[in-house]
Amino acid sequence: MVDLISMRVAFGTDEEACLTDALCNAMAESGHACLWRARGQEWPEVGREVALAVASGEAEFGVACCWTGTGVAIAANKVDGIRAALCADAATAQGARRWNDANVLALSIRLTSPAVGKEILEAFLSTAPDDAEAGRIARIGPA
């Protein structure tokens, strides 16, 4: 498990929606700092700004949202040290952390309900990489 005490989470979205409000509220309720890094910009900037905050150490994790989630994930993955994962459910988010050491969560505003989004976020932030996967994770490059 990841230490859930007051983590800094870089956050961005190209479109504010019920999902994005629910995610920020969930982070605050859990004691995490929701660091807005991109709001209302186009998805390439959203993915990049969130990723830069994580890569620089300003935030431990990032959450980036766009209509499909695909664009922000691709943009974030262009930044050195970033492993962004597009997740549609909590099990995928846990796997992204456990087996891939993902550090940016990408979500679809179109497909993710606020309730499911909160489950995904909690799973992502509370799961640590599996030590047994260290060799495989290293083969995909540094985070």
Secondary structure, DSSP 8 states (H G I E B T S, - for coil): ----SS-EEEEEESS--HHHHHHHHHHHHTT-EEEEEEESS-HHHHHHHHHHHHHTTS-SEEEEEESSSHHHHHHHHTSTT--EEE-SSHHHHHHHHHHH---EEEEETTT--HHHHHHHHHHHHH----GGGHHHHHHT---
